[in-house]
Amino acid sequence: MGLGSWIRQISLKSKLKKGNIDAAYELANMYLSDTSLSNNEVTGIEYLIQAAQGNVVKAQSDLAKYYLEGKYVTQNTQIAMQWLLSAADNGSESALNDLKNLVERVDSKIAFQWFEKFAAENSKNAYLILGNYYYRGIEGSVPINYNLASEAYLKAMSIGINTVELPYSNLISIGSYFYYQAKKYEMAVYWCNIAADLGDLDSKYILGRCYFDGTGVEKDFQQAFLYFKDSAESGIVESKKYLGICYMYGYGTQKNSTTALQLYNEVSSTYPEVFNYIGQYYIKKKDFTKAVLNYEKADALGIAVENKEEFYNLALYFDEVQNYEKAVHWLNLSSKKDTSEGYYLMARYYFYGRYFQKDQKKAMEMLQNLSIIRYEPALLLLYNLYKNGEDSIEKDKSKAFSYLTSLAELDHSEAIKMLGNTYMQKDSGVVQQDYEQAAKWYDKWYNHIDKKGNISYEHLEEIGQNYWEIKEFKSANRWFSRAVEEGSVIAHNFLGKAYFEGRGMTQNFTKAIKYFKYAAEKGVFESKVYLGQCYMQGLGIASKNSDIALQLFSEVSSIYPVVYNYIGNYYINNNEIATAALNYEKADAAGVAEEKNGEFFNLALYYNEIQNYEKAVHWLSLSSSKDSNYGRFLSALYQFHGRFVTKDTKMAMEIFQQLSDEGYEQAFLKLYDIYNSGEEGIEQNKGKAFSIISRLAELGNVEAIKMVGCAYMQKDSNFMHKDYVQAAIWYDKWYNHKLKVGNVDLSHLEEIGEYYYKINEYNTASKWLIRAVEVGSKTAYVNLGNIASREGDNNKAFEYFSKAAADEVPDGLAYLANCYYIGKGTIIDYSLTYKYFEKAANKGSSIGLYGQAFCLLNNIGVRSTNEDKNKIFTLLSKAVEMNNNNAHELLSNCYELGIGTEVSIDMAIYYLCQYRDDENLLRMVKEKDYVNAYQYVKDREEYLYHKMIFTYFGKGTNRDKDAACEMFVSFYKSKTLRDSCSNHATKSTFKYRIAKDVIEEGIRYERARDYEKAKKYFKAALRFNPQAGIFLARLLFEQGDIDSLPLLDKMSNWEEKDDVYKKCRSIAHNMLGLYYEYFYSKVTNIQTSYTNGFNFKTIDVQNSYLMMEHYMKSVEDEAYKRIGSLIGR
């Protein structure tokens, strides 16, 4: 040994003494490698053992090697294995690998024994290897034991083995073993957790099951769902099955039946038991078709499983669809086959012969046995069998009642209610009607279902309706109120009716409409019927609304045709009878027509008025008024005239007479008409008619009073004399009565006034027309104006016509126009003349039409143009259509001269002939049969005018102007000069033109010194041609006739309507001045510068007019004669 080695040795020994165990390993290597040292191998091994015992891993590994090889020591595999185990326990991977290799080479049985000893020394790797031996087992010595393997692994882990060092596959198998075989779920959870952490999917599935079932760990669906989801996504089929269960029932996640069913279908080929799960799902969904499909798949594989009476439900389903073979099959598989439910189902099958041969005796025994144990469905079936009687079971109300009572005692809700119904019945056949008992059972039923919290408002409705039908309205309303609380719509309707009709409670339309509105909105048609009545009559609401009412009625009319009555009543009240009839006929067709206030009678009157007697008779027969006086009268009327019924005038007259004897006014009036006119074979008898109407008048009938007055006014009565005094008495009586009751008929007042006006009784006419004005008549002013005109009160006439015109009365406008035309009560104003004639024409007045045309023809107040000719013709044509006599001549003039139409002498003659309304004459003229027309008028004095026309135009006879003029003079001969001297003539008429010819004839006679005839001609012509006045005045003046003075006076005041009137007025004025100058000189004996060619400017006009005024005031005085004697020829 060298000095250096010696010093190192001394140093290492010193360190070893101080506790540095690594120094022992270095000393061991020094001694074993230096053969120069004494006893080097022994000492070296001793130091090596000391280092190994000090847990120097290298020393342990080297020592194991030496024992394994027999180097420095005696070869010993066991000791070598022990030292490798120590090195491995201290973390030597190489030692561990060497140990594993050594174990493989050593006999397992011997190694197992060694490792048992090594493990006893608390070696972690020894426990690990020992665990492996227990996991694999050693043939012939150590059986496989997962429990011991688990214990060994646990021990190894407890003393330092990491989980990753454990055999992965062993852990999986041990976890499965504890779960599936040993059922040690906590151990399974322990080992599966380790395996799952290491990524094993099967272990995750097992953990999912443990958390799902709560085995070995507290139940946690959420954790189970996560494990199932993780493993299912990686392909573990069984996890998919359980994941489907989680989704189906919402275990650890939200329910999702779609995903669940999808997962079940994916695994069904591997795990066909899922058909049961799918079947369960569809049974809960009441989709028995799909449920059956899946359960039958499971059944075909022999794995059908009932969880919660699914097979029993399938049996009930097949029972319902009448597939009794399958029903029996599933019932036999069901857990309920030996229960009351199953026994009851089989009893029914035997009773009705379903799948089994019918055996009602056996079935009844089975049902009786079930009734003994008070099985409700059996009791209910027995009740129905005995109540209704079926097949061999005879009806037995007593037995039925007994079973119903048993059911009620079991608190069977329906039975309790039905027992109440039985006591409500009048003739149940088992118990006497007893409302108290009924109320007791009904209340028990209500309290029972209320307590159970499953009240069905339908049952509450039913009880309410039972009470309603027997008119126990208070009780009915109590039950309806309960039903309303549970949401019953029907009960709302009944409570609405109760409030509407005041049944069982105080009538209250406001509350009624509230209930009806709710029910109507929910579709109850009857509520709409009542709601419509509320809106129609304004019940329970602020105001009526017929539009809403009619809308509601139309919505329900197909279900409740009775509403056609309400619609009809509405239209009758609004006088729309045709529409009312349409609706009542719909109600009648449905057999629900109702009359409340004489509506059917009104329909009968309507159809009578439009002469549909078939329908009139029909509605009269339905009417409540058919036996009333008017109903009897109407029936008699139909008999009298044979309207839709067999004609029987004799019977009808008897009824009319009976009704008149009873004071029925219509009968009086009908009898009056019959005798007054003679009807249906009854001879006319005006005396009898007057007697009947007089009796009616004495009874106070206003119309009869007026008719009696009319009768006294008639000229042609053959049974009494005209009597104005009596007429006035009856008319006044009529007026006072009408005034008293406040319903004076304007038309009657005016009618009477017009009647008196026509017969020229102007004072009486004025009285009645003034009465008409007092109660509001506007048109009466026209005749009042005409009367004032006739009486010479032009101012009053103008006032009346103005009032009529102010109210736009057409003829009033026309008469006011005439006032402005002739200066009646006002100044002459042609512009206003035309204005008012035009307004009157636009209002449809025939006088206005004529007046406007007259103005246009003669340029009065308007300057007419060629364009107005058509208008003139149109105006006159309309006036003629309205029978305006004056218009005929002007229209004739249009045809004669071609004004607004083509020239037609024939048409001119036709309209001239319309002066007399003679159909025969007019027909001949229209057909241009003038020869016969002339012969027709030739010898008839009243047709002189027409004869003149034919003669003048040479139609039907030779044209003879002289003869025509003579006829003209004869026809228009004047009584006085004042009548002839008018200012109304116009040159646009036929009469004007023929008058011109008459003047020429007058001049001819004057030249022949036939002055009387000349004056006669001039006077006749003066009515229609102003020029005749000049010739007449001159002739009279020359003859010293005082009549020349008023004639000239009249003519000097003519309006200058055209150039002819203007010239004539000027001549008359000058002649009058000349006359007064002459007259003045005679009176005063003062000579004037008078010559035959007088000069107007030399005349003292003022004095002349003063003298004229004096004359006008004294025409009737003696002075007239004295002045006349002063005037010589």
RANORZI-V217726 format. One line per field, one symbol per residue. phi: phi as a letter, one per 20 degrees, with the letter a starting at -180 (. if undefined). psi: psi as a letter, one per 40 degrees, with the letter a starting at -180 (. if undefined). Layout:
phi: ???
psi: ???
//
This chain:
phi: .fgffffffffffffffeoeffffffffffffedffeflffffffffffffffemegfffffffffffememcfgbfffffffffffffeoeffffffffffffeegfffggfgffffffemeffffffffffffencgnccffbfffgffffffgffdpfegfeffgffffffgffffedflefffffffffffffeofffffgfggffffemdmafgbffffgffffffffeoffffffffgfgffdmembffbfffffffgffdffecfffgfffgggfffemefffffgfffffffemcfceecmfffffffffffemdfffgfgffffffefdeffffffffffffemdmefgbfffffffffffffeleggfffffgffffembleeefbfffgfffffgfffemfgffgffffgfffffcfnccfgbfffgffffffffffffffmcfdffffgffgfgfffemefffgfffffffffenffgfgffffffffemembfgbfffgfffffffffeneffffffffffffememcfbfbfffgffffffdffecfgfgfffffgfffdldfffffgfffffffemcfcddcmfffffgfffffemefffffgfffeffefefgfffffffffffememcffbfffffffgfffffenffgfgffffgfffdmclneffbfffgfffffgfffenffffgfffgfffefeefdcbegbfffgfgfffffffffffemcfegffgfgfgfffffemefffgfgfffffffdofdffgfffffffffenefffggffffffffemfgffffffgfgffdmembffbfffgfgfffffffenfffffffffgfffdlembdfcffefffgffgfffffgemefffgfffgffffdmembffbfffffgffffgdecffffffffemefffffffdgddgfdggfffffffemdnbffbfffffffffffdfefcffffedddfbfecffffffffffffffffffemeffffgffffffffcbffffffffgffffemegffffffgfffdffefbffffffffffffffffffffgffffelefdeecfefdgfeeffgfgfffffgffecgeefggffffffedf
psi: hidddddddddddddddeegddddddddddddegeeiifddddddddddddddefhddddddddddddefhdihhhdddddddddddddeehdddddddddddddihdddddddddddddefhdddddddddddddihhedhihgdddddddddddddfehideeihddddddddddddddefgdddddddddddddeehddddddddddddefheihhgdddddddddddddeehddddddddddddefheiiigddddddddddedddgeeeddddddddddefgdddddddddddddefehhhdgfdddddddddddefgdddddddddeieedeiddddddddddddefhdihhgdddddddddddddefhdddddddddddddhhbehihgdddddddddddddefhddddddddddedidfdediihgdddddddddddddddddeffhhdddddddddddddefgdddddddddddddeehddddddddddddefheihhgdddddddddddddeehddddddddddddefheidiigddddddddddedddgededdddddddddefgdddddddddddddefehihdffdddddddddddefgdddddddddeieedeiddddddddddddefheihhgdddddddddddddeehdddddddddddddhifehhhgdddddddddddddeehddddddddddeeidfheeiihgdddddddddddddddddeffhhdddddddddddddefgdddddddddddddeehdddddddddddddeegdddddddddddddefhddddddddddddefheiihhdddddddddddddeehddddddddddddefheihiiddedddddddddddddefhddddddddddddefheiihhddddddddeedhghddddddddefgdddddddedehdefdddddddddefheiihgdddddddddddfhididdddgifeiiefiddddddddddddddddddefgdddddddddddddehdddddddddddddefheeddddddddeeiigdadddddddddddddddddddddddddefhiifhidgihddehgddddddddddddefdeidddddddedhi.
//
